[in-house]
Structures are given as C-alpha cells and as structure tokens.
Amino acid sequence: MNRYRSYLVKRLLQFILFLWFGTWTTAVMGQDKWVIPKTTDKITFDGLPFEAAWNKVPPFPMYMQRPNYGDKPSEKTEIRVTYDDHYIYISGRLYDRNPALIHTTTKKRDEYSPNSDGMGILFDNFLDKQNALAFMITPAGNRTDFTVFNDGTGSMRHLPFNMSWNTYWDVKTKITDRGWFAEIRIPISSLRFQTINGKTTMGITVWRWIPHNNETDCFPEIDPKFGTFSLFKPSLAREVVFKDLKPARPLYIAPYALGGVTRNHVLNEVGTAYEPLNDPKLTGGLDVKYGFSEKLTMDLTVNPDFAQVEADDQKVNLTRFSLFFPEKRLFFQERSSLFNFNLGGPNNLFYSRRIGIDNGEPVNIYGGTRLVGRMGKWDMGFLDMQTVSHHSLPSENFGVFRMKRQVINPNSFMGGMFTSRTGMNGNYNIAYGLDGVIRVFGDDYMTLRIAQSLEKDSINNPFSLDPTRLRFQWERRSIKGLGYRFSYSYAGESYSPGIGFEMKKKFSLIFGQLFYGWLPGENSKLFSHQILFRTMNFFRLDGSPETLEESLGWNFQTKSYMSGNFSLQYHYESLREPFYLSDDVFVPEGTYRFFSGEILFSTLQNNMFYAMNTIDAGSFYDGTRISWKILPTWNASSFLNLSGSYQINRVWFPAREQYYISQLVGVKVLLMFSTKLSLNAYIQYNSLAGALVDNIRFRYNPREGNDLYIVYNDDLNTDLYREIPTLPRSNSRTFVIKYTYTFNVPVGIKK
C-alpha cells in the first residue's frame, strides 16, 4: 500500500513538473471590446449625473440576473463610466417607480447589508481573469471596497474576498422622487493597470441590487449557473478599453501617533496573588505607499500598529483540526490575493498572521516593505518584515516572493512562491512551491500545487516526499446540471511551512464531491437547489485510515433570499491517542463509527431582521452531541445596526459519565452618526474559558486616510474562583487613542 501510494505521488509530481517546464502560449479570447470614452467636459461631483459630460457617455445595457434570469429589468437603470486625466468616474441613474421603498441600513465603511439598495462595479484591472477590485455603494453614500481572488470561486465558509482591503475613492448620492442617483470618483493613482500602445484593457462588471424586488441587474449578462458569487468572477467581466489613460504614481505618506495605557494583572513572584502592572504607551510610526511605475507599488512601514483592528471571533473547537482566523490588518491587504497559494480550505503556503502575532498576542514589528504589481507578463509580489523579540521568540525576519502569469488561455495561470523565516538565534525555515490553475475546457478547471519546506535540525531532503506538500484537483465550476470536484492532497512527515497554515499535518487526503443542480426558472419560488454527495478520506502516512466523512444532502435558495441546507453524515474516526475536549472530558483511543445530521437555514436576508441557524446533532464518537448556532441581525436603520451570535455545544458520554457543555455569546452594536463618524462595540462571552471580552471602537474619518480611533479593550474573568489563587476581575485592560493623517502627493508618469 505504501509503495503503491509513493509510486502514485511520484508520477503526479512528474506530471506537475512536466506542465511547469513545458512550452506554453497564451491565447486571447475573441471578444468585441467596449471602448470607455474619455471626457473633456467638467463633471460636477455632487451625486446628480445629469450634466453634458454624462449625456455623451452611453450607458451599459443591463440584464436581469435574478429572480428571473433573462427577463427585462423591472426598473430603469443607467450606469456609465468615463474618465479624465485624474479620475475614473462611475455614475448611476437608478430610477424607481416607488422611491418610498428605497432602503439604506448602514453608513459605516465596508458594512454592506443585503436589505439595502446598492450599486457596484468590479475592475479586473490587470485582465488576469483571476483577481479584481470591487466597489459598492448604497443610497446613503456608504462605501464598501474589497478584492476578489481565485476567480470568485469559494464558499460561504471560505469567501473568495478580502473585505479588509481599502483604497482612496469618493462617492456622492442623492435620493429624489424619481429614484436614487450616484457618482463615484476613483483616483487613477488608486488603481494599478497595464498600458500597451496607449491602450489599457480591463474587465468590468456593473450591477444594481433592488431588495424590495429581490432583483439583481447586471452588465454584462452573467448566467447565475456560476453560483452565488457569479457577479464577482473576473473571468465573466466584459473587456473594455481605455485610450490614453495616463497612469499616476501614488505617493501617500501616513504618519500616526498613538498614546494609551494597558493594565495587566500578573502573578506575583511567590504565586499567591495577581498584582496590577501598568504599561503606558506613547509611540508613533509611518506608512508610505509609492508607485514605482504604472504597474508596481511599494509599501513601507515603520513601527506599524494595529490597535484599530476588530477583535477576532471567539471559537470552540470540537474537531482535531487547527482553528483558522482571517487576516484583518490593513498593511497585508494590498493585492493580498497575489500571495495566495491555497492548498485546500484555509491551508496555505503563506499565512500573514504568522507575522507579528504569537499565540494570539501581538508581537511588535520594527518595520517592513512590500512590492506588488506586474513586470511584463508576470504578476509579482515581494514582502519582507522584521519583528521584535517577544518572550521566548527571538527577533525574526519574514520574507515572501511570489510570481505568476497567464498561460494557455486567459482563465489559466502558473506561478511559484518562496517564503523564509529566519531567527536571530540561527533558526530558519524556508518553503517554496510551484502552482497552476488550468481551464481545461468549458467550466472544467484543474489545480496543481506542489510545495516543500526545509528548516534547521530537519532531514531536509528535497528529493524525498518527507518535506513535500501536494494538491491536485479537478472541478466543474457550475451550480447547474452535473457538477463535481475531485482532489488528492498529501503532507509529508517533515512538511512544516514557517509562514504557512496547516489545519492538519502528516496525511494524505482523497476528496470527492458529486452534485446535480437546478435553476427552476420563472414559475418556481426556488431560485436554485442541489442534491449533493461528498466523501472526505484522511489517511496516515503509513496508509491506515484516520478520518472518514461521507454526507448526502440537499441545499436550496429561494428568489426571496431564503436559503437552507440539510445533510446526513457518516463518520469514521481512528484514534491512536486520546482526544481531549477539556481537561476532564476526552475520547479514549480506539475506532469509532457514528452518524449525525446537519441543518443550515437562513431567513429572508433582505428583511430588516434576519437570522442564520446551524444545528448539528447525532452521535459523536461513543457519545452524543447537539450543537446549535444562531446569527441574528437587525438593521434597524442607517443609524443603528445590531447583530449577535449564540452557540451552544452539548456533548455527553454516558458510559464514562463525562459531560461537556460550552456556550459562546457575541453582541455587536453599531452606531453610525454619519458616513464619517461611527461607534462599534463587540462583546463576547466564552463559558468554557470563563471570559468576557469587549472591544469598543470609536472612529472619526473626515476623509480617506485621515482617521481618529479611540479604542477600549477589556479581558474579564467571569469565574474568579476556578483557579488558585483567585483570578483578577480583569486580566488585561487597554485604552488607546490613535490618529493617522495621510499626505497625498500624486506623481505623474512621463510618457
């Protein structure tokens, strides 16, 4: 068995290397390009796009995508794009025969809700059919911007978006008795792109969301068979041409000042009591963004601080896999999709939270630099950062280098990545890999990735499978008709990427998924539904089965945006050592077979109040488990949003008289006084840890790049007597004031 598996892995490695070193040519798909007109007339940026400059620009023809694909849009919609030497302008004349139903429920930056009217535009600015920049607005003038990666292919658990990305842009809106109207102004210096012979080709998708009609209209016409995120797929965007679009090199200089104090309660030297220790902080730092050219942007940071970042969600882990937390720090967001080297789920060769975070605690960073953009036909990314020594960790240097380019056709790419982590104590870890995503035919895609890691005090034999990570996948990217996804993954004995993330180590995985989907059409209340079978098999490196999960389910989405999923699951677990849920609740080693069921259900998401529910119940190893999670949201108005989460897990093992219960409670309160002024409070309770954590953030943002944050964090104990000596009421309490001012010095590029 082991010899046969090794043979298969080696043959697959040879196939990958053959693809990598083969001779590739890039074919350009034939498509009539839409020419974006350049304006010489003055545009009055006031949210009312009716001046002569706009009347000379033809609107995009809009198509209904849902609820009834192919129908004529119910409301007149005119979205236009033009530009001058300084800005790209987007306007929307969004007429509505019943303007009283126009709804807006938020004013906070990057806080978009499905029950608010909206308009958006997506730019595949380098025309790589994989990555894009998205800009969305509401009638209140609220702005949401984010990046798209992996051609918008993902799931609700692993979104193909980076919502933490921000850039410089403005919007003005007006609501009248004819509908709502908008103008968006994006500085050319905020976009990177490639110009050839005076022409810049991008991919563009525009859309309008009308919640009271459950309607999405878009350009170009996009078939909903491509799934929930079809509007955000760069490969489906319409190619457009900008003539004489003069690039500008951005130069943003953003110093910050920070002052505050942290009070920690630490155990005294004799271990009898906790004593308060104040740690005042008065510091500052600098961020610089500079455009080397129209295609390359460099970011420099000195003593970066992330005090304004929202706290992570508390999680309970009932699996034998590591927990994953998303990156929220802005410095790591610029074209972060370029650094994506995904190895299945959240597994990645590069995980930026390895930098400046140690076991959930922040680690100070001296500084660093990042360079991203395009060199010729290659997308390129480089990052280097140096951290301060922290507890037992020495000062470390982190480096990442990434290259990728289109091959074969516009929907395929191949590339490579190199990472390094070097400690001042002589420790080192390097990792490298080759990868590619090939559109084979139709909606069928093949993914190939191979990586290796080498580190101090390891065998480090690159010609063996020990330090190797491998992933091969074949999938059909459609939710209509027959679909499938098959993959094989392998993680060798000594594979351990120093700046990567691995949910599990030392395994091989065979994954298969088959489904059949329907788009019932105009006469059905259902928008889509699927039946699905999935199998996931983990094996140890000696070939023995470790974890098996098979499920059969049905999921649906209605035209009114109600959705659900029902599945039955069979589990096989082989434990060679006890699996602990807590200090006194565990599952002994042995072999277990059990069944469970899962229900996911979301109420109407275009209502002011909606909730998502998850119920997981059934057998659990040699016991029983019931888990329930609810995520309610109430968008009361554009001034007040309330949301929360409640999760309870009950596990009991009658034969061993062991009982486990955990509860997580989260409450978010968002007050939006205007699009520039907001107050956000996030309070979380974890019964297992006996902890109440609160994060309160006040933000004043009079203009892009000019921010005042006042932040209060507290980590409280709810059970002071669970340990000896008695715990303090507060483990750590922090109060911080941070002010950032950005100087914008645009630098033109001479032709």
C-alpha positions in Angstrom: 0.0 0.0 0.0 2.7 2.5 1.0 4.9 1.6 -2.1 1.9 2.0 -4.4 0.9 5.3 -2.8 4.5 6.6 -3.2 4.5 5.5 -6.8 1.3 7.4 -7.5 2.6 10.5 -5.8 5.9 10.4 -7.7 4.1 10.0 -11.0 1.9 13.0 -10.1 4.9 15.1 -9.2 6.4 14.3 -12.6 3.2 15.3 -14.3 3.2 18.7 -12.5 6.9 19.3 -13.4 6.1 18.4 -17.0 3.3 21.0 -17.0 5.5 23.6 -15.4 8.5 23.3 -17.6 6.5 22.7 -20.8 6.2 25.3 -23.5 3.1 27.5 -23.0 1.5 30.1 -25.2 -1.2 32.5 -24.3 -4.3 32.7 -26.4 -6.6 35.7 -26.3 -10.3 35.0 -26.4 -12.1 36.9 -29.2 -14.5 39.5 -27.9 -15.6 42.9 -29.1 -14.2 45.4 -26.6 -16.4 48.2 -25.2 -14.5 51.5 -25.5 -14.8 53.8 -22.5 -15.0 57.4 -23.7 -12.7 60.0 -22.1 -14.3 63.2 -21.1 -13.0 66.7 -21.6 -16.1 68.3 -20.0 -16.3 69.3 -16.4 -18.1 66.9 -14.1 -19.7 68.4 -11.0 -19.2 65.8 -8.3 -22.5 66.2 -6.5 -24.3 62.9 -6.9 -26.6 64.2 -9.7 -25.1 62.8 -13.0 -27.1 64.9 -15.5 -24.6 67.3 -16.9 -23.5 67.3 -20.5 -20.4 65.2 -19.8 -22.6 62.3 -18.7 -25.1 62.7 -21.5 -22.3 62.0 -24.0 -21.5 58.6 -22.4 -23.6 55.6 -23.4 -25.0 53.6 -20.5 -24.3 49.9 -20.2 -27.2 47.7 -21.3 -28.5 46.0 -18.1 -29.7 42.4 -17.8 -31.8 40.8 -15.1 -29.8 38.0 -13.4 -32.3 37.2 -10.6 -35.0 36.5 -9.7 -35.8 35.5 -13.3 -32.7 35.2 -15.4 -33.2 36.7 -18.9 -36.1 39.0 -18.0 -36.1 42.7 -18.7 -35.0 44.7 -15.6 -38.1 46.0 -13.7 -36.7 49.5 -13.1 -34.8 51.8 -15.5 -31.1 51.7 -14.7 -28.4 53.7 -16.4 -24.8 53.1 -15.3 -22.0 54.9 -17.1 -18.2 55.0 -16.9 -15.9 57.8 -18.1 -12.5 59.3 -17.1 -10.2 62.2 -17.4 -6.6 62.8 -16.5 -7.1 62.4 -12.8 -10.1 60.2 -12.1 -12.3 57.3 -13.3 -15.9 58.3 -12.8 -18.9 55.9 -12.5 -22.4 57.3 -12.4 -25.8 55.6 -11.7 -29.2 56.8 -12.6 -31.1 54.3 -10.6 -34.8 55.1 -11.2 -37.5 53.6 -9.0 -41.3 53.9 -9.6 -41.8 53.6 -5.8 -39.0 55.6 -4.2 -40.5 55.2 -0.8 -39.2 51.6 -0.9 -35.6 52.7 -1.4 -33.8 51.3 1.6 -30.5 52.0 3.2 -29.4 50.4 6.5 -25.8 51.4 7.1 -23.4 54.3 6.9 -20.3 52.5 8.1 -17.4 51.9 5.7 -17.3 48.3 4.5 -20.5 47.5 6.3 -22.8 46.3 3.5 -26.2 44.6 4.3 -28.4 42.7 1.8 -31.5 44.7 2.7 -30.1 47.9 1.5 -30.3 49.1 -2.1 -26.9 49.1 -3.8 -24.8 49.6 -6.9 -21.4 48.2 -7.6 -18.6 47.9 -10.1 -15.8 45.3 -10.5 -12.5 46.0 -12.2 -10.2 43.2 -13.4 -7.6 45.9 -13.7 -4.7 43.6 -14.9 -7.1 41.5 -17.0 -5.7 38.3 -15.4 -9.2 36.7 -15.1 -8.4 35.7 -11.5 -8.2 38.9 -9.4 -10.3 42.1 -9.3 -11.1 45.2 -7.3 -14.8 45.8 -6.3 -16.5 49.0 -5.2 -20.1 49.0 -3.8 -22.3 51.9 -2.6 -25.7 52.5 -1.1 -28.1 55.4 -1.3 -26.7 56.8 2.0 -23.3 57.2 0.3 -21.8 54.3 2.2 -18.7 52.8 0.6 -17.6 49.2 0.5 -14.4 48.1 -1.3 -12.7 44.7 -1.4 -10.5 42.5 -3.5 -11.6 39.3 -5.3 -9.3 36.3 -5.8 -9.4 32.8 -7.2 -11.9 34.0 -9.9 -14.6 34.4 -7.3 -14.6 30.7 -6.6 -15.3 29.8 -2.9 -17.9 29.1 -0.4 -19.7 30.8 2.5 -17.1 29.4 4.9 -14.2 30.3 2.7 -15.1 33.5 0.9 -13.1 34.5 -2.2 -13.0 38.1 -1.0 -10.6 40.2 1.1 -13.0 42.6 2.8 -10.3 44.4 4.8 -8.7 46.0 1.7 -9.3 49.7 1.3 -8.1 52.4 -1.2 -8.8 56.0 -1.8 -12.1 57.0 -3.5 -15.2 59.1 -3.0 -19.0 58.9 -3.6 -21.9 61.3 -3.7 -25.5 60.2 -3.7 -29.0 61.8 -3.9 -32.5 60.3 -3.3 -35.3 62.1 -5.2 -38.9 61.3 -6.1 -37.6 59.5 -9.2 -35.2 57.1 -7.5 -31.6 57.5 -6.3 -28.6 58.7 -8.1 -24.9 58.4 -7.5 -21.4 59.5 -8.7 -18.3 57.6 -7.8 -14.8 59.1 -8.2 -11.8 56.9 -8.1 -8.3 58.5 -8.4 -6.3 56.9 -11.2 -3.5 56.6 -8.7 -5.7 54.2 -6.7 -5.6 51.6 -9.5 -2.7 49.7 -10.9 -3.0 48.6 -14.6 -1.0 47.9 -17.7 -1.0 50.1 -20.8 0.1 48.8 -24.2 0.5 51.2 -27.2 -1.6 53.8 -25.4 -4.5 51.4 -24.7 -5.5 49.9 -21.3 -7.7 46.9 -21.3 -9.6 45.8 -18.2 -12.5 43.6 -17.3 -15.6 45.4 -16.0 -18.8 44.2 -14.4 -21.5 46.5 -13.0 -24.6 45.7 -11.1 -27.6 47.1 -9.2 -29.4 45.4 -6.3 -33.1 46.2 -5.6 -34.1 44.5 -2.4 -37.8 45.2 -2.5 -37.9 43.3 -5.8 -35.4 40.7 -4.8 -33.7 41.8 -8.0 -30.1 41.9 -9.4 -29.4 43.5 -12.7 -26.0 43.5 -14.3 -23.8 44.1 -17.2 -22.5 42.0 -18.9 -25.2 39.3 -19.0 -24.0 36.7 -16.4 -25.6 33.3 -16.1 -26.5 32.5 -12.5 -25.3 28.9 -13.1 -21.9 30.1 -12.0 -23.1 30.3 -8.4 -23.6 32.7 -5.6 -20.5 34.8 -6.4 -21.1 34.9 -10.2 -21.2 38.7 -10.3 -17.7 38.8 -8.8 -16.0 36.4 -11.2 -13.3 38.4 -13.2 -13.4 35.7 -15.9 -17.0 36.7 -16.7 -16.4 40.5 -16.8 -16.7 42.4 -20.1 -13.4 43.6 -21.6 -13.3 47.3 -22.0 -10.6 49.7 -23.4 -9.4 53.0 -22.0 -7.5 55.0 -24.6 -4.8 57.4 -23.3 -5.5 56.5 -19.7 -2.5 58.2 -18.1 -1.3 56.4 -15.0 -0.3 58.3 -11.9 2.2 57.1 -9.3 0.7 57.4 -5.9 2.7 58.8 -3.0 0.9 58.6 0.2 2.8 59.4 3.4 0.8 58.5 6.5 2.4 59.1 9.9 0.5 58.1 13.0 0.7 59.0 16.7 -0.6 56.7 19.5 -1.0 57.1 23.2 -2.6 54.8 25.8 -2.1 52.6 28.7 -2.5 48.8 29.3 -3.1 47.4 32.8 -2.2 43.7 33.1 -2.7 41.6 36.2 0.3 39.3 36.6 1.0 36.6 39.2 3.5 37.8 41.9 6.8 36.1 42.4 5.6 33.8 45.2 2.5 32.9 43.2 0.0 33.9 45.8 -1.9 36.7 44.1 -2.3 38.8 41.0 -0.9 42.3 41.0 -1.7 45.2 38.6 1.1 46.3 36.3 0.6 49.5 34.2 2.2 49.7 30.8 1.9 53.2 29.4 2.5 53.6 25.7 3.4 56.7 23.6 4.6 56.0 20.2 4.3 56.7 16.5 5.1 55.2 13.2 4.9 55.8 9.5 3.4 54.2 6.4 4.4 55.1 2.9 2.8 54.0 -0.4 4.7 54.8 -3.5 4.1 53.9 -7.2 7.4 52.9 -8.8 5.6 52.7 -12.1 2.1 52.3 -13.6 2.4 48.6 -12.6 4.4 48.4 -9.4 3.5 49.8 -6.0 5.7 49.7 -2.9 4.5 50.0 0.7 6.9 50.8 3.5 6.0 50.7 7.2 8.0 51.7 10.3 6.7 50.5 13.7 3.3 49.6 12.4 0.4 49.4 14.9 -2.9 47.7 14.5 -4.8 48.9 17.6 -7.9 49.7 15.5 -8.4 46.2 14.2 -11.6 44.5 15.4 -11.2 41.6 17.8 -11.2 38.0 16.5 -14.4 36.0 16.9 -14.2 33.5 19.8 -14.4 29.9 18.6 -14.9 26.4 20.1 -13.1 23.5 18.6 -14.8 20.1 18.6 -12.5 18.7 15.9 -8.9 17.5 15.7 -8.1 20.3 13.2 -6.4 23.7 14.0 -8.6 26.8 14.0 -8.2 29.4 11.3 -8.6 33.2 11.9 -8.7 35.6 8.9 -6.2 38.5 8.4 -7.7 41.9 9.3 -4.6 44.2 9.4 -4.6 46.7 6.5 -0.9 46.6 5.7 -1.3 43.0 4.5 -4.2 43.7 2.2 -2.7 45.3 -0.9 -3.2 42.7 -3.6 -3.1 40.0 -0.9 -4.7 37.6 -3.4 -1.4 37.6 -5.3 0.2 35.9 -2.3 -2.5 33.2 -2.2 -1.0 29.7 -2.6 -4.0 27.7 -1.5 -3.6 24.0 -0.6 -7.3 23.3 0.1 -9.7 25.0 2.5 -7.7 27.6 4.6 -4.4 25.7 4.2 -1.9 28.0 2.5 1.9 28.2 2.0 1.6 31.8 3.2 -0.4 33.0 6.2 0.3 36.6 7.1 -0.9 36.1 10.7 2.3 34.3 11.3 3.9 37.7 11.2 3.5 39.9 14.3 1.2 37.5 16.2 2.3 34.8 18.6 -0.4 32.6 20.1 -2.9 35.4 19.8 -0.6 38.0 21.3 0.7 40.9 19.2 4.4 41.0 18.5 5.9 44.4 17.7 7.3 44.9 14.2 10.3 47.1 13.5 9.1 47.6 10.0 8.9 46.1 6.6 8.3 46.6 2.9 6.0 45.1 0.2 6.2 45.5 -3.5 3.4 44.3 -5.7 2.4 44.7 -9.3 3.3 43.4 -12.8 6.6 43.0 -14.6 6.0 42.3 -18.2 3.5 39.4 -18.3 4.3 38.3 -14.7 2.4 39.3 -11.6 4.9 39.8 -8.9 4.8 40.2 -5.1 7.5 40.7 -2.6 7.3 41.2 1.2 9.9 41.5 3.9 9.3 42.3 7.6 11.4 42.3 10.8 9.8 41.6 14.2 11.0 42.5 17.7 11.9 39.7 20.1 8.9 38.5 22.2 9.1 36.2 25.2 10.9 33.1 24.0 10.8 34.2 20.4 13.9 35.9 19.0 13.7 38.8 16.6 12.8 37.3 13.2 12.9 38.2 9.6 10.0 37.1 7.3 10.3 37.1 3.6 7.9 36.2 0.7 8.4 36.3 -3.0 5.6 35.4 -5.5 5.4 35.2 -9.3 2.6 34.1 -11.6 1.3 34.6 -15.1 -1.4 33.6 -17.6 -0.8 30.5 -19.7 -2.7 28.6 -22.4 -5.8 30.8 -22.1 -7.0 33.9 -20.2 -8.5 31.8 -17.5 -5.4 29.8 -16.6 -2.2 30.7 -14.7 1.0 29.2 -13.4 3.5 30.5 -10.9 5.7 30.0 -7.9 6.3 31.1 -4.4 9.2 31.3 -1.9 9.0 32.1 1.8 11.6 32.4 4.5 11.5 32.8 8.3 14.9 33.4 9.9 15.5 34.0 13.6 18.4 36.0 15.0 19.3 32.9 17.1 20.1 30.9 13.9 16.8 29.1 13.4 15.5 29.2 9.8 12.6 27.8 7.8 12.2 28.2 4.1 9.4 26.9 1.8 8.8 27.1 -1.9 6.3 25.8 -4.4 5.0 25.7 -7.9 1.3 26.0 -8.8 -1.1 26.4 -11.6 -4.8 26.6 -12.3 -5.7 25.4 -15.8 -9.1 25.9 -17.5 -9.2 22.6 -19.4 -12.5 23.1 -21.3 -15.9 24.6 -20.6 -16.3 25.1 -16.9 -13.7 22.4 -16.0 -10.6 23.5 -14.1 -7.5 21.6 -13.0 -5.5 22.8 -10.0 -1.9 21.7 -9.4 0.2 22.7 -6.5 3.5 21.3 -5.0 5.4 22.8 -2.2 8.3 21.8 0.1 9.7 23.2 3.4 13.2 23.0 4.8 14.3 24.0 8.3 17.1 23.8 10.8 17.5 20.4 12.6 15.4 18.6 10.0 16.5 16.0 7.4 15.9 18.4 4.5 16.0 16.0 1.6 14.2 17.8 -1.3 14.3 14.6 -3.3 12.0 12.7 -0.9 8.4 13.0 0.0 9.1 13.9 3.6 9.2 17.7 3.2 6.6 17.7 0.4 3.0 19.1 0.2 0.9 18.3 -2.8 -2.5 19.1 -4.1 -4.3 18.0 -7.3 -7.9 19.0 -8.1 -10.3 18.7 -10.9 -13.6 20.5 -10.7 -16.6 21.8 -12.7 -17.4 25.4 -11.6 -21.2 25.5 -12.1 -24.3 25.0 -9.9 -26.5 23.9 -12.8 -26.6 20.3 -14.0 -24.0 17.8 -13.2 -21.1 19.1 -11.1 -18.1 17.5 -9.4 -14.9 18.1 -7.5 -12.2 15.5 -7.0 -8.9 16.2 -5.2 -5.9 14.5 -3.8 -3.7 16.1 -1.1 -0.5 14.9 0.6 1.5 16.4 3.5 4.9 14.7 4.2 6.4 13.8 7.6 8.5 16.9 7.9 6.5 19.4 5.9 6.1 22.5 8.1 5.9 25.9 6.4 7.2 28.6 8.8 4.9 31.3 7.4 2.1 29.0 6.3 -1.1 27.5 7.8 -1.9 23.8 8.0 -5.1 22.5 9.7 -3.6 19.0 9.9 -0.2 17.5 9.5 1.2 14.3 8.1 -1.6 12.9 6.0 -2.9 12.0 2.6 -6.5 13.0 1.6 -8.9 11.8 -1.1 -11.9 14.1 -1.6 -14.8 13.6 -3.9 -18.0 15.6 -4.5 -20.8 15.0 -6.9 -23.9 17.1 -7.3 -26.8 17.9 -9.6 -28.3 21.4 -9.6 -31.4 23.0 -10.9 -32.4 26.6 -11.8 -36.1 26.1 -11.9 -37.0 29.3 -13.7 -39.8 31.9 -13.6 -42.6 29.7 -12.4 -40.9 28.5 -9.2 -40.3 30.2 -5.9 -36.9 28.5 -5.8 -34.0 30.2 -7.4 -31.7 27.2 -7.3 -31.4 23.9 -5.5 -29.0 20.9 -5.5 -28.6 17.4 -4.3 -25.0 16.6 -3.2 -22.8 13.7 -2.2 -19.4 14.3 -0.6 -16.7 12.0 0.7 -13.6 13.0 2.6 -10.9 10.4 3.5 -7.8 11.2 5.6 -5.1 8.6 5.7 -2.0 8.4 7.9 1.3 8.2 6.1 1.5 4.5 6.8 -1.6 4.1 4.7 -4.1 3.4 7.6 -7.4 5.3 7.5 -7.7 8.0 10.2 -10.8 10.1 9.4 -13.6 9.4 7.0 -16.7 11.6 6.5 -19.4 11.0 3.9 -22.5 13.1 3.5 -25.7 13.2 1.4 -27.6 16.5 1.3 -29.9 19.0 -0.4 -29.5 22.7 -0.4 -31.7 25.5 -1.8 -32.0 29.2 -2.3 -35.3 31.0 -2.9 -35.9 34.0 -5.0 -36.6 36.0 -1.8 -33.1 35.1 -0.5 -34.1 32.4 2.0 -31.6 29.5 1.9 -31.0 26.2 3.6 -29.0 23.0 3.6 -29.9 19.6 5.0 -27.4 16.7 5.2 -26.9 13.3 6.8 -23.3 12.3 7.6 -21.4 9.1 8.3 -18.2 9.4 10.3 -15.3 7.1 10.9 -12.5 8.0 13.4 -9.4 6.1 14.3 -7.7 7.5 17.4 -4.2 6.4 18.4 -4.2 8.7 21.4 -7.0 10.3 23.5 -8.8 13.3 22.0 -9.4 16.0 24.7 -12.4 18.3 24.6 -11.4 19.8 28.0 -9.2 18.9 30.9 -11.6 16.2 32.2 -13.6 15.3 29.1 -11.9 13.1 26.5 -12.4 10.4 23.9 -10.2 7.3 24.5 -8.1 5.9 21.7 -9.9 3.4 19.5 -12.0 3.1 16.4 -15.4 4.9 16.2 -18.3 4.8 13.6 -21.2 7.2 14.1 -23.9 9.2 12.3 -25.1 12.8 12.5 -27.2 15.3 10.8 -26.8 19.0 10.0 -29.3 21.7 9.2 -28.4 25.2 8.0 -31.2 27.7 7.5 -31.3 31.4 6.8 -34.4 33.6 6.9 -35.1 36.3 4.3 -31.8 38.2 4.2 -33.4 41.3 2.5 -35.6 41.9 5.6 -34.5 44.3 8.3 -34.3 41.3 10.7 -32.9 38.0 9.6 -31.0 35.1 11.2 -28.8 32.2 10.1 -29.1 29.0 12.1 -27.0 25.9 12.2 -28.0 22.7 14.0 -25.6 19.7 14.2 -26.9 16.7 16.2 -26.4 13.0 16.4 -23.8 10.5 17.6 -20.3 11.8 18.5 -17.6 9.1 18.9 -19.0 6.9 21.7 -21.4 9.7 22.9 -23.9 12.2 21.7 -23.7 15.7 20.5 -26.1 18.6 20.0 -24.8 21.9 18.7 -26.8 25.0 17.8 -25.6 28.3 16.4 -27.7 31.3 15.5 -26.5 34.6 14.0 -29.3 37.2 14.2 -29.0 40.6 12.5 -31.3 43.6 12.9 -30.6 46.5 10.6 -32.9 48.9 12.5 -31.9 52.0 10.5 -29.0 53.7 8.9 -28.1 54.9 12.4 -28.4 51.6 14.3 -27.4 48.0 13.5 -27.5 45.2 15.9 -26.1 41.7 15.4 -25.1 38.8 17.5 -24.2 35.2 17.8 -25.1 32.4 20.2 -23.6 29.0 20.1 -24.1 26.1 22.5 -22.4 22.7 22.3 -23.6 19.8 24.5 -21.6 16.5 24.4 -22.1 13.6 26.8 -20.6 10.2 27.1 -22.9 8.1 29.4 -20.7 5.1 29.5 -17.9 7.1 31.0 -20.1 9.6 32.9 -18.5 12.6 31.2 -20.4 15.7 30.2 -19.2 18.7 28.2 -21.0 22.0 27.6 -19.8 25.2 26.1 -21.5 28.5 25.2 -20.3 31.4 23.1 -22.3 34.7 23.1 -21.4 37.6 20.9 -23.2 41.0 20.6 -22.3 43.8 18.1 -23.7 47.3 18.4 -23.0 49.7 15.6 -24.0 53.4 15.8 -23.5 55.4 12.6 -23.9 59.1 13.2 -22.8 59.7 9.6 -20.5 58.1 6.9 -17.6 59.8 8.8 -18.5 59.1 12.4 -19.3 55.7 14.0 -19.1 53.8 17.3 -18.7 50.0 17.3 -18.9 47.7 20.3 -18.2 44.0 20.2 -18.8 41.9 23.4 -18.1 38.2 23.5 -18.6 35.6 26.3 -16.9 32.2 26.4 -18.3 29.9 29.1 -15.5 27.4 28.6 -12.8 30.0 29.3 -14.9 31.9 31.8 -14.1 35.0 29.9 -15.9 38.2 28.8 -14.1 40.1 26.1 -15.1 43.5 24.9 -13.8 45.7 22.1 -15.2 49.2 21.7 -14.0 51.4 18.8 -14.9 55.0 18.1 -13.9 56.2 14.6 -13.9 59.6 13.0 -12.9 59.6 9.4 -13.4 63.1 7.9 -11.7 62.0 4.7 -9.9 59.0 3.3 -6.6 58.4 5.1 -7.4 60.8 7.9 -8.5 58.7 10.9 -9.0 59.2 14.6 -9.6 56.0 16.6 -10.4 55.7 20.3 -10.2 52.0 21.3 -11.1 50.3 24.6 -10.4 46.6 25.2 -11.1 44.5 28.3 -10.5 40.8 29.0 -12.6 39.9 32.0 -12.9 36.7 34.1 -16.5 35.7 34.9 -15.5 32.9 37.3 -12.8 34.2 39.7 -12.6 31.0 41.8 -11.9 28.4 39.1 -8.2 28.6 39.9 -6.0 29.2 42.9 -5.0 31.9 43.6 -8.3 33.8 42.9 -8.2 35.3 39.5 -8.4 39.1 38.9 -11.6 40.5 37.6 -9.7 41.9 34.6 -6.7 40.1 33.0 -5.9 42.9 30.7 -7.4 46.3 30.1 -6.3 48.7 27.3 -7.2 52.3 26.4 -5.7 53.7 23.2 -6.0 56.9 21.1 -4.6 56.7 17.6 -4.5 59.4 15.0 -3.4 59.0 11.4 -3.0 61.7 8.8 -2.2 60.9 5.2 -0.4 63.3 2.8 -1.4 62.6 -0.8 1.3 63.6 -3.3 0.4 62.3 -6.7 3.4 61.8 -9.0 2.7 61.7 -12.8 4.5 59.3 -15.1 6.1 60.8 -18.1 5.4 59.1 -21.4 
